[in-house]
């Protein structure tokens, strides 16, 4: 059973008990656009208590706001799917800029949609008749390709400041225009985005970076003033010149936007953030030398700045580690053609090296366009069997102890040197490795 089929069954159940129920929000928008929704939401006149009685297995995730999650297992016993069921309601007051101070449940679908964010997300659909209930002009705005807040945009954004970022994301994702009054409200209220939790801001920015229209999204962030508020380090890239012989495309901001334009839909979030932040250290290290513009130490500065951004936006430790690795190593590709065998093999053994290689490719494509190094690395990796990349160690610490070496920090140096010889083909067995150790690392008296 598909997600839609499950959702239809769930929708039909409260109807059989005399309640109204419709598909609502983004799934209706996507269906009208001929897209397959990622999930289905249901709006109903049934109260949360009604919903939980009808579906005893449901989850109370926000019943005070009228929201209940209803799971349903697929026929093949695969993982349960969750459908959000929300009660028609009107909201009164938003002191914290996110949650209503008071919720009043309603039986009126028209009243319910007035509190939603944008007209294209404010339609309801009867899946049995395909009738669309559109009280806010959403269908017209879909046809005109417009992002318009429902009612007074200032009030809609006051209710949840994250809606400003969502408006930018929807405009970029669908290549729509933001309606002028809605746009001006975002510009006016942009400084209030700091009322939104950093995690929610991070997740919205990540969606912008990975939905296939990252360049458009960040241009809109800049035009609305939101970029200045959420990522001033990226705004600082504007008008920072680069040496034209290496970067004929323009300044650091232009270069970064070109990288974002090459991020495919559904790309790894860490790759997307690595692309965004790979040159974040350039504005702080810009200088005009006698020969050309230089950014001495921009990688080291960039790693530090990227780390601060990741902490500010509360990335997980794993994601932070990968994003910083992408920033730290993106310039090492310039040396790949001259690397020794051991250095090269260790380089391409980095965790998730495919992301490093993808970043290098789009970095080149967004500047000088020379993919010689990219092709060299791909061809060399494909020609190396796995055992040549990660061979079993010729010797271990136990072998060194048996040979009379005292355990200590020197072991790491010795074993690393042996591994280098092995990767370069100079040492091919245990005997050769031990001879090498005895010669190059004699036992200290």
KOLGUTOR-100761 format. One record per residue (C-alpha): residue number from 1; residue in one letter; chain; x, y, z. Coordinates in nm, 2 decimals. Example, Ala and Ser with C-alpha at 12.3 -4.5 7.8 and 13.67 -1.06 7.14 Angstrom:
BEGIN
KOLMAR num residuo cadena     c1     c2     c3
KOLMAR   1       A      A   1.23  -0.45   0.78
KOLMAR   2       S      A   1.37  -0.11   0.71
END
This chain:
BEGIN
KOLMAR num residuo cadena     c1     c2     c3
KOLMAR   1       X      A   0.00   0.00   0.00
KOLMAR   2       X      A   0.13   0.35  -0.09
KOLMAR   3       X      A   0.14   0.63   0.15
KOLMAR   4       X      A  -0.16   0.80  -0.02
KOLMAR   5       X      A  -0.37   0.48   0.01
KOLMAR   6       X      A  -0.29   0.47   0.39
KOLMAR   7       X      A  -0.38   0.83   0.42
KOLMAR   8       X      A  -0.71   0.78   0.24
KOLMAR   9       X      A  -0.80   0.50   0.48
KOLMAR  10       X      A  -0.72   0.72   0.78
KOLMAR  11       X      A  -0.91   1.02   0.63
KOLMAR  12       X      A  -1.22   0.80   0.56
KOLMAR  13       X      A  -1.24   0.67   0.91
KOLMAR  14       X      A  -1.35   0.99   1.09
KOLMAR  15       X      A  -1.58   1.07   0.80
KOLMAR  16       X      A  -1.76   0.74   0.87
KOLMAR  17       X      A  -1.82   0.88   1.22
KOLMAR  18       X      A  -1.97   1.20   1.10
KOLMAR  19       X      A  -1.67   1.43   1.10
KOLMAR  20       X      A  -1.53   1.63   0.81
KOLMAR  21       X      A  -1.18   1.54   0.69
KOLMAR  22       X      A  -0.96   1.65   0.40
KOLMAR  23       X      A  -0.61   1.64   0.27
KOLMAR  24       X      A  -0.45   1.97   0.35
KOLMAR  25       X      A  -0.14   2.18   0.31
KOLMAR  26       X      A   0.17   2.09   0.11
KOLMAR  27       X      A   0.03   1.75  -0.02
KOLMAR  28       X      A  -0.26   1.93  -0.19
KOLMAR  29       X      A  -0.02   2.19  -0.34
KOLMAR  30       X      A   0.20   1.91  -0.47
KOLMAR  31       X      A  -0.09   1.70  -0.61
KOLMAR  32       X      A  -0.22   2.01  -0.80
KOLMAR  33       X      A   0.13   2.06  -0.94
KOLMAR  34       X      A   0.14   1.69  -1.05
KOLMAR  35       X      A   0.41   1.61  -0.80
KOLMAR  36       X      A   0.42   1.31  -0.56
KOLMAR  37       X      A   0.39   1.44  -0.20
KOLMAR  38       X      A   0.65   1.33   0.04
KOLMAR  39       X      A   0.38   1.29   0.30
KOLMAR  40       X      A   0.01   1.35   0.35
KOLMAR  41       X      A  -0.15   1.56   0.62
KOLMAR  42       X      A  -0.52   1.56   0.71
KOLMAR  43       X      A  -0.74   1.83   0.85
KOLMAR  44       X      A  -1.05   1.73   1.03
KOLMAR  45       X      A  -1.34   1.87   1.24
KOLMAR  46       X      A  -1.28   1.58   1.49
KOLMAR  47       X      A  -1.11   1.69   1.81
KOLMAR  48       X      A  -0.78   1.54   1.92
KOLMAR  49       X      A  -0.97   1.33   2.18
KOLMAR  50       X      A  -1.20   1.21   1.90
KOLMAR  51       X      A  -0.90   1.12   1.68
KOLMAR  52       X      A  -0.72   0.93   1.96
KOLMAR  53       X      A  -1.04   0.74   2.04
KOLMAR  54       X      A  -1.09   0.65   1.67
KOLMAR  55       X      A  -0.72   0.56   1.64
KOLMAR  56       X      A  -0.60   0.41   1.97
KOLMAR  57       X      A  -0.26   0.35   1.83
KOLMAR  58       X      A  -0.21   0.73   1.76
KOLMAR  59       X      A   0.06   0.95   1.91
KOLMAR  60       X      A  -0.02   1.26   2.11
KOLMAR  61       X      A   0.26   1.49   1.97
KOLMAR  62       X      A   0.07   1.82   2.01
KOLMAR  63       X      A  -0.29   1.75   2.11
KOLMAR  64       X      A  -0.31   2.09   2.28
KOLMAR  65       X      A  -0.25   2.24   1.94
KOLMAR  66       X      A  -0.48   1.99   1.77
KOLMAR  67       X      A  -0.21   1.77   1.62
KOLMAR  68       X      A  -0.21   1.38   1.64
KOLMAR  69       X      A   0.01   1.14   1.45
KOLMAR  70       X      A  -0.17   0.82   1.33
KOLMAR  71       X      A   0.06   0.53   1.23
KOLMAR  72       X      A  -0.04   0.26   0.99
KOLMAR  73       X      A   0.17  -0.05   0.90
KOLMAR  74       X      A   0.21  -0.15   0.54
KOLMAR  75       X      A   0.06  -0.48   0.42
KOLMAR  76       X      A   0.40  -0.63   0.39
KOLMAR  77       X      A   0.49  -0.55   0.75
KOLMAR  78       X      A   0.73  -0.28   0.65
KOLMAR  79       X      A   0.79   0.01   0.88
KOLMAR  80       X      A   0.48   0.20   0.99
KOLMAR  81       X      A   0.40   0.53   0.81
KOLMAR  82       X      A   0.28   0.83   1.00
KOLMAR  83       X      A   0.01   1.06   0.89
KOLMAR  84       X      A  -0.05   1.39   1.07
KOLMAR  85       X      A  -0.41   1.46   1.16
KOLMAR  86       X      A  -0.49   1.81   1.28
KOLMAR  87       X      A  -0.81   1.95   1.41
KOLMAR  88       X      A  -0.97   2.26   1.25
KOLMAR  89       X      A  -0.88   2.55   1.48
KOLMAR  90       X      A  -0.82   2.92   1.52
KOLMAR  91       X      A  -0.52   3.06   1.71
KOLMAR  92       X      A  -0.52   3.34   1.95
KOLMAR  93       X      A  -0.19   3.53   2.03
KOLMAR  94       X      A   0.17   3.42   1.96
KOLMAR  95       X      A   0.38   3.56   2.25
KOLMAR  96       X      A   0.68   3.34   2.18
KOLMAR  97       X      A   0.67   3.39   1.80
KOLMAR  98       X      A   0.60   3.02   1.73
KOLMAR  99       X      A   0.32   2.87   1.95
KOLMAR 100       X      A  -0.03   3.01   1.99
KOLMAR 101       X      A  -0.11   3.13   2.34
KOLMAR 102       X      A  -0.46   2.99   2.30
KOLMAR 103       X      A  -0.62   2.74   2.06
KOLMAR 104       X      A  -0.99   2.72   1.98
KOLMAR 105       X      A  -1.10   2.41   1.80
KOLMAR 106       X      A  -1.35   2.47   1.52
KOLMAR 107       X      A  -1.59   2.29   1.29
KOLMAR 108       X      A  -1.53   2.54   1.02
KOLMAR 109       X      A  -1.26   2.45   0.76
KOLMAR 110       X      A  -1.27   2.81   0.63
KOLMAR 111       X      A  -1.17   2.94   0.97
KOLMAR 112       X      A  -0.89   2.69   0.99
KOLMAR 113       X      A  -0.71   2.78   0.68
KOLMAR 114       X      A  -0.69   3.15   0.77
KOLMAR 115       X      A  -0.42   3.08   1.02
KOLMAR 116       X      A  -0.19   2.89   0.77
KOLMAR 117       X      A   0.12   3.04   0.62
KOLMAR 118       X      A   0.09   3.08   0.24
KOLMAR 119       X      A  -0.20   3.06   0.00
KOLMAR 120       X      A  -0.05   2.77  -0.20
KOLMAR 121       X      A  -0.04   2.57   0.13
KOLMAR 122       X      A  -0.39   2.67   0.24
KOLMAR 123       X      A  -0.60   2.45   0.02
KOLMAR 124       X      A  -0.80   2.14   0.12
KOLMAR 125       X      A  -0.87   1.84  -0.10
KOLMAR 126       X      A  -1.14   1.57  -0.10
KOLMAR 127       X      A  -0.96   1.26  -0.23
KOLMAR 128       X      A  -1.29   1.09  -0.31
KOLMAR 129       X      A  -1.43   1.36  -0.54
KOLMAR 130       X      A  -1.11   1.55  -0.61
KOLMAR 131       X      A  -1.29   1.87  -0.51
KOLMAR 132       X      A  -1.06   2.15  -0.39
KOLMAR 133       X      A  -1.17   2.38  -0.11
KOLMAR 134       X      A  -0.99   2.70  -0.17
KOLMAR 135       X      A  -1.08   2.99   0.06
KOLMAR 136       X      A  -0.76   3.19   0.02
KOLMAR 137       X      A  -0.69   3.20  -0.36
KOLMAR 138       X      A  -0.42   2.94  -0.35
KOLMAR 139       X      A  -0.51   2.78  -0.68
KOLMAR 140       X      A  -0.48   3.12  -0.85
KOLMAR 141       X      A  -0.14   3.19  -0.69
KOLMAR 142       X      A  -0.02   2.84  -0.80
KOLMAR 143       X      A  -0.11   2.93  -1.16
KOLMAR 144       X      A   0.05   3.27  -1.13
KOLMAR 145       X      A   0.35   3.12  -0.96
KOLMAR 146       X      A   0.33   3.35  -0.65
KOLMAR 147       X      A   0.42   3.30  -0.29
KOLMAR 148       X      A   0.17   3.51  -0.09
KOLMAR 149       X      A   0.10   3.51   0.28
KOLMAR 150       X      A  -0.26   3.44   0.38
KOLMAR 151       X      A  -0.42   3.76   0.50
KOLMAR 152       X      A  -0.18   4.02   0.66
KOLMAR 153       X      A   0.18   3.89   0.60
KOLMAR 154       X      A   0.30   4.08   0.91
KOLMAR 155       X      A   0.06   3.89   1.13
KOLMAR 156       X      A   0.14   3.55   0.96
KOLMAR 157       X      A   0.51   3.61   1.02
KOLMAR 158       X      A   0.45   3.73   1.38
KOLMAR 159       X      A   0.29   3.40   1.45
KOLMAR 160       X      A   0.59   3.20   1.34
KOLMAR 161       X      A   0.91   3.38   1.23
KOLMAR 162       X      A   1.03   3.07   1.06
KOLMAR 163       X      A   0.77   3.13   0.79
KOLMAR 164       X      A   1.00   3.40   0.65
KOLMAR 165       X      A   1.26   3.14   0.57
KOLMAR 166       X      A   0.99   2.90   0.45
KOLMAR 167       X      A   0.86   3.17   0.21
KOLMAR 168       X      A   1.21   3.21   0.06
KOLMAR 169       X      A   1.25   2.83   0.03
KOLMAR 170       X      A   0.92   2.78  -0.14
KOLMAR 171       X      A   0.99   3.07  -0.39
KOLMAR 172       X      A   1.33   2.92  -0.47
KOLMAR 173       X      A   1.21   2.56  -0.49
KOLMAR 174       X      A   0.92   2.63  -0.73
KOLMAR 175       X      A   1.09   2.93  -0.90
KOLMAR 176       X      A   0.80   3.15  -0.79
KOLMAR 177       X      A   0.79   3.53  -0.71
KOLMAR 178       X      A   0.73   3.65  -0.36
KOLMAR 179       X      A   0.43   3.88  -0.37
KOLMAR 180       X      A   0.54   4.24  -0.29
KOLMAR 181       X      A   0.36   4.29   0.04
KOLMAR 182       X      A   0.48   3.95   0.16
KOLMAR 183       X      A   0.84   4.04   0.05
KOLMAR 184       X      A   0.83   4.38   0.22
KOLMAR 185       X      A   0.71   4.21   0.54
KOLMAR 186       X      A   1.00   3.97   0.53
KOLMAR 187       X      A   1.25   4.26   0.49
KOLMAR 188       X      A   1.09   4.45   0.77
KOLMAR 189       X      A   1.08   4.16   1.01
KOLMAR 190       X      A   1.40   3.98   0.92
KOLMAR 191       X      A   1.59   4.09   1.24
KOLMAR 192       X      A   1.32   3.90   1.44
KOLMAR 193       X      A   1.43   3.56   1.29
KOLMAR 194       X      A   1.65   3.52   1.60
KOLMAR 195       X      A   1.34   3.44   1.80
KOLMAR 196       X      A   1.34   3.10   1.61
KOLMAR 197       X      A   1.54   2.82   1.76
KOLMAR 198       X      A   1.88   2.76   1.59
KOLMAR 199       X      A   1.79   2.40   1.51
KOLMAR 200       X      A   1.48   2.51   1.31
KOLMAR 201       X      A   1.68   2.77   1.13
KOLMAR 202       X      A   1.95   2.51   1.05
KOLMAR 203       X      A   1.70   2.26   0.92
KOLMAR 204       X      A   1.53   2.52   0.70
KOLMAR 205       X      A   1.86   2.63   0.55
KOLMAR 206       X      A   1.96   2.27   0.49
KOLMAR 207       X      A   1.64   2.22   0.29
KOLMAR 208       X      A   1.72   2.52   0.08
KOLMAR 209       X      A   2.07   2.38   0.01
KOLMAR 210       X      A   1.95   2.03  -0.08
KOLMAR 211       X      A   1.62   2.09  -0.27
KOLMAR 212       X      A   1.80   2.17  -0.60
KOLMAR 213       X      A   1.76   2.55  -0.61
KOLMAR 214       X      A   2.03   2.65  -0.35
KOLMAR 215       X      A   2.16   2.95  -0.56
KOLMAR 216       X      A   1.81   3.10  -0.60
KOLMAR 217       X      A   1.74   3.05  -0.23
KOLMAR 218       X      A   2.06   3.23  -0.11
KOLMAR 219       X      A   2.00   3.52  -0.36
KOLMAR 220       X      A   1.66   3.56  -0.20
KOLMAR 221       X      A   1.80   3.53   0.15
KOLMAR 222       X      A   2.03   3.82   0.06
KOLMAR 223       X      A   1.76   4.03  -0.10
KOLMAR 224       X      A   1.53   3.99   0.19
KOLMAR 225       X      A   1.79   4.07   0.46
KOLMAR 226       X      A   1.76   3.73   0.61
KOLMAR 227       X      A   2.12   3.63   0.50
KOLMAR 228       X      A   2.26   3.92   0.71
KOLMAR 229       X      A   2.07   3.78   1.01
KOLMAR 230       X      A   2.13   3.40   0.99
KOLMAR 231       X      A   2.47   3.38   0.80
KOLMAR 232       X      A   2.65   3.71   0.81
KOLMAR 233       X      A   2.97   3.52   0.72
KOLMAR 234       X      A   2.83   3.44   0.38
KOLMAR 235       X      A   2.71   3.80   0.33
KOLMAR 236       X      A   3.07   3.91   0.40
KOLMAR 237       X      A   3.19   3.73   0.08
KOLMAR 238       X      A   3.02   4.00  -0.13
KOLMAR 239       X      A   3.26   4.22  -0.33
KOLMAR 240       X      A   3.57   4.03  -0.20
KOLMAR 241       X      A   3.77   4.02  -0.52
KOLMAR 242       X      A   3.97   3.71  -0.63
KOLMAR 243       X      A   4.27   3.67  -0.86
KOLMAR 244       X      A   4.12   3.66  -1.21
KOLMAR 245       X      A   4.37   3.41  -1.34
KOLMAR 246       X      A   4.22   3.15  -1.10
KOLMAR 247       X      A   3.87   3.29  -1.06
KOLMAR 248       X      A   3.75   3.46  -1.38
KOLMAR 249       X      A   3.39   3.42  -1.25
KOLMAR 250       X      A   3.42   3.71  -1.00
KOLMAR 251       X      A   3.41   3.77  -0.63
KOLMAR 252       X      A   3.39   3.51  -0.35
KOLMAR 253       X      A   3.01   3.55  -0.32
KOLMAR 254       X      A   2.96   3.49  -0.69
KOLMAR 255       X      A   3.19   3.19  -0.68
KOLMAR 256       X      A   3.00   3.04  -0.39
KOLMAR 257       X      A   2.67   3.09  -0.56
KOLMAR 258       X      A   2.80   2.91  -0.86
KOLMAR 259       X      A   2.89   2.62  -0.64
KOLMAR 260       X      A   2.54   2.62  -0.49
KOLMAR 261       X      A   2.39   2.62  -0.84
KOLMAR 262       X      A   2.57   2.29  -0.90
KOLMAR 263       X      A   2.44   2.11  -0.60
KOLMAR 264       X      A   2.20   1.84  -0.72
KOLMAR 265       X      A   1.86   1.79  -0.55
KOLMAR 266       X      A   1.89   1.54  -0.27
KOLMAR 267       X      A   2.27   1.58  -0.23
KOLMAR 268       X      A   2.42   1.50   0.11
KOLMAR 269       X      A   2.36   1.79   0.35
KOLMAR 270       X      A   2.72   1.79   0.47
KOLMAR 271       X      A   2.84   1.83   0.10
KOLMAR 272       X      A   2.60   2.12   0.06
KOLMAR 273       X      A   2.72   2.30   0.38
KOLMAR 274       X      A   3.08   2.22   0.28
KOLMAR 275       X      A   3.02   2.39  -0.06
KOLMAR 276       X      A   2.86   2.69   0.12
KOLMAR 277       X      A   3.15   2.73   0.37
KOLMAR 278       X      A   3.46   2.61   0.18
KOLMAR 279       X      A   3.58   2.97   0.12
KOLMAR 280       X      A   3.43   3.13   0.43
KOLMAR 281       X      A   3.77   3.23   0.55
KOLMAR 282       X      A   3.86   3.44   0.24
KOLMAR 283       X      A   3.71   3.77   0.34
KOLMAR 284       X      A   3.91   3.78   0.67
KOLMAR 285       X      A   4.24   3.69   0.49
KOLMAR 286       X      A   4.21   3.91   0.17
KOLMAR 287       X      A   4.52   4.10   0.08
KOLMAR 288       X      A   4.67   4.24  -0.24
KOLMAR 289       X      A   5.02   4.12  -0.28
KOLMAR 290       X      A   5.27   4.25  -0.54
KOLMAR 291       X      A   5.20   3.96  -0.77
KOLMAR 292       X      A   4.83   3.90  -0.72
KOLMAR 293       X      A   4.54   3.89  -0.47
KOLMAR 294       X      A   4.61   3.64  -0.20
KOLMAR 295       X      A   4.42   3.47   0.08
KOLMAR 296       X      A   4.70   3.34   0.30
KOLMAR 297       X      A   4.57   3.10   0.57
KOLMAR 298       X      A   4.21   3.11   0.45
KOLMAR 299       X      A   4.17   2.74   0.50
KOLMAR 300       X      A   4.28   2.75   0.86
KOLMAR 301       X      A   4.06   3.06   0.93
KOLMAR 302       X      A   3.78   2.90   0.74
KOLMAR 303       X      A   3.79   2.58   0.95
KOLMAR 304       X      A   3.76   2.79   1.26
KOLMAR 305       X      A   3.48   3.00   1.13
KOLMAR 306       X      A   3.29   2.70   0.99
KOLMAR 307       X      A   3.32   2.53   1.34
KOLMAR 308       X      A   3.17   2.84   1.50
KOLMAR 309       X      A   2.88   2.83   1.25
KOLMAR 310       X      A   2.82   2.46   1.31
KOLMAR 311       X      A   2.82   2.52   1.68
KOLMAR 312       X      A   2.59   2.81   1.65
KOLMAR 313       X      A   2.34   2.62   1.44
KOLMAR 314       X      A   2.38   2.31   1.66
KOLMAR 315       X      A   2.49   2.06   1.41
KOLMAR 316       X      A   2.56   1.71   1.53
KOLMAR 317       X      A   2.92   1.62   1.61
KOLMAR 318       X      A   2.93   1.38   1.31
KOLMAR 319       X      A   2.80   1.64   1.06
KOLMAR 320       X      A   3.03   1.91   1.21
KOLMAR 321       X      A   3.33   1.68   1.16
KOLMAR 322       X      A   3.25   1.61   0.80
KOLMAR 323       X      A   3.17   1.98   0.71
KOLMAR 324       X      A   3.50   2.09   0.87
KOLMAR 325       X      A   3.69   1.81   0.69
KOLMAR 326       X      A   3.55   1.94   0.36
KOLMAR 327       X      A   3.66   2.29   0.44
KOLMAR 328       X      A   4.00   2.18   0.56
KOLMAR 329       X      A   4.10   1.96   0.27
KOLMAR 330       X      A   3.95   2.13  -0.03
KOLMAR 331       X      A   4.28   2.29  -0.12
KOLMAR 332       X      A   4.48   1.96  -0.10
KOLMAR 333       X      A   4.35   1.86  -0.44
KOLMAR 334       X      A   4.59   2.11  -0.59
KOLMAR 335       X      A   4.88   1.88  -0.49
KOLMAR 336       X      A   4.72   1.55  -0.59
KOLMAR 337       X      A   4.92   1.51  -0.92
KOLMAR 338       X      A   5.24   1.54  -0.72
KOLMAR 339       X      A   5.15   1.32  -0.42
KOLMAR 340       X      A   5.35   1.02  -0.34
KOLMAR 341       X      A   5.17   0.68  -0.36
KOLMAR 342       X      A   5.13   0.66   0.02
KOLMAR 343       X      A   5.01   1.02   0.06
KOLMAR 344       X      A   4.76   0.98  -0.23
KOLMAR 345       X      A   4.62   0.65  -0.09
KOLMAR 346       X      A   4.58   0.80   0.25
KOLMAR 347       X      A   4.42   1.11   0.10
KOLMAR 348       X      A   4.15   0.93  -0.09
KOLMAR 349       X      A   4.09   0.70   0.21
KOLMAR 350       X      A   3.94   0.99   0.40
KOLMAR 351       X      A   3.58   0.91   0.53
KOLMAR 352       X      A   3.32   1.00   0.27
KOLMAR 353       X      A   3.58   1.09   0.01
KOLMAR 354       X      A   3.32   1.10  -0.26
KOLMAR 355       X      A   3.19   1.43  -0.10
KOLMAR 356       X      A   3.54   1.57  -0.11
KOLMAR 357       X      A   3.58   1.48  -0.47
KOLMAR 358       X      A   3.23   1.62  -0.56
KOLMAR 359       X      A   3.32   1.95  -0.38
KOLMAR 360       X      A   3.65   1.97  -0.58
KOLMAR 361       X      A   3.46   1.91  -0.91
KOLMAR 362       X      A   3.21   2.18  -0.85
KOLMAR 363       X      A   3.48   2.41  -0.71
KOLMAR 364       X      A   3.67   2.38  -1.04
KOLMAR 365       X      A   3.36   2.41  -1.25
KOLMAR 366       X      A   3.27   2.73  -1.07
KOLMAR 367       X      A   3.61   2.89  -1.13
KOLMAR 368       X      A   3.88   2.80  -1.39
KOLMAR 369       X      A   3.69   2.50  -1.53
KOLMAR 370       X      A   3.99   2.27  -1.54
KOLMAR 371       X      A   3.89   1.91  -1.43
KOLMAR 372       X      A   4.23   1.75  -1.50
KOLMAR 373       X      A   4.29   1.67  -1.13
KOLMAR 374       X      A   3.94   1.55  -1.08
KOLMAR 375       X      A   3.97   1.31  -1.38
KOLMAR 376       X      A   4.31   1.19  -1.27
KOLMAR 377       X      A   4.19   1.10  -0.92
KOLMAR 378       X      A   3.88   0.92  -1.04
KOLMAR 379       X      A   4.08   0.72  -1.29
KOLMAR 380       X      A   4.35   0.63  -1.04
KOLMAR 381       X      A   4.10   0.53  -0.78
KOLMAR 382       X      A   3.92   0.30  -1.02
KOLMAR 383       X      A   4.25   0.14  -1.12
KOLMAR 384       X      A   4.35   0.06  -0.76
KOLMAR 385       X      A   4.20  -0.26  -0.62
KOLMAR 386       X      A   4.07  -0.23  -0.26
KOLMAR 387       X      A   4.35  -0.44  -0.12
KOLMAR 388       X      A   4.60  -0.18  -0.26
KOLMAR 389       X      A   4.41   0.10  -0.09
KOLMAR 390       X      A   4.37  -0.06   0.25
KOLMAR 391       X      A   4.62  -0.35   0.27
KOLMAR 392       X      A   4.64  -0.56   0.59
KOLMAR 393       X      A   4.93  -0.43   0.80
KOLMAR 394       X      A   5.26  -0.60   0.75
KOLMAR 395       X      A   5.35  -0.57   1.12
KOLMAR 396       X      A   5.18  -0.47   1.44
KOLMAR 397       X      A   5.29  -0.33   1.78
KOLMAR 398       X      A   5.32  -0.69   1.90
KOLMAR 399       X      A   5.59  -0.75   1.64
KOLMAR 400       X      A   5.78  -0.45   1.76
KOLMAR 401       X      A   5.76  -0.56   2.12
KOLMAR 402       X      A   5.88  -0.91   2.02
KOLMAR 403       X      A   6.18  -0.74   1.84
KOLMAR 404       X      A   6.28  -0.56   2.16
KOLMAR 405       X      A   6.12  -0.22   2.11
KOLMAR 406       X      A   5.97  -0.05   2.42
KOLMAR 407       X      A   5.60   0.05   2.38
KOLMAR 408       X      A   5.55   0.43   2.35
KOLMAR 409       X      A   5.47   0.72   2.11
KOLMAR 410       X      A   5.75   0.60   1.88
KOLMAR 411       X      A   5.53   0.30   1.78
KOLMAR 412       X      A   5.30   0.53   1.58
KOLMAR 413       X      A   5.59   0.68   1.39
KOLMAR 414       X      A   5.73   0.34   1.31
KOLMAR 415       X      A   5.41   0.18   1.20
KOLMAR 416       X      A   5.32   0.48   0.99
KOLMAR 417       X      A   5.65   0.47   0.81
KOLMAR 418       X      A   5.60   0.10   0.74
KOLMAR 419       X      A   5.25   0.16   0.61
KOLMAR 420       X      A   5.39   0.43   0.37
KOLMAR 421       X      A   5.65   0.18   0.24
KOLMAR 422       X      A   5.38  -0.08   0.19
KOLMAR 423       X      A   5.15   0.16   0.01
KOLMAR 424       X      A   5.43   0.27  -0.22
KOLMAR 425       X      A   5.52  -0.09  -0.30
KOLMAR 426       X      A   5.87  -0.08  -0.14
KOLMAR 427       X      A   5.77  -0.32   0.15
KOLMAR 428       X      A   5.58  -0.63   0.04
KOLMAR 429       X      A   5.61  -0.87   0.33
KOLMAR 430       X      A   5.67  -0.89   0.71
KOLMAR 431       X      A   6.04  -0.97   0.66
KOLMAR 432       X      A   6.11  -0.67   0.45
KOLMAR 433       X      A   5.91  -0.46   0.70
KOLMAR 434       X      A   6.11  -0.57   1.00
KOLMAR 435       X      A   6.44  -0.52   0.81
KOLMAR 436       X      A   6.32  -0.17   0.73
KOLMAR 437       X      A   6.24  -0.10   1.09
KOLMAR 438       X      A   6.57  -0.23   1.22
KOLMAR 439       X      A   6.76  -0.01   0.96
KOLMAR 440       X      A   6.56   0.31   0.99
KOLMAR 441       X      A   6.45   0.29   1.36
KOLMAR 442       X      A   6.74   0.12   1.55
KOLMAR 443       X      A   6.66   0.02   1.91
KOLMAR 444       X      A   6.77   0.29   2.15
KOLMAR 445       X      A   7.01   0.19   2.42
END
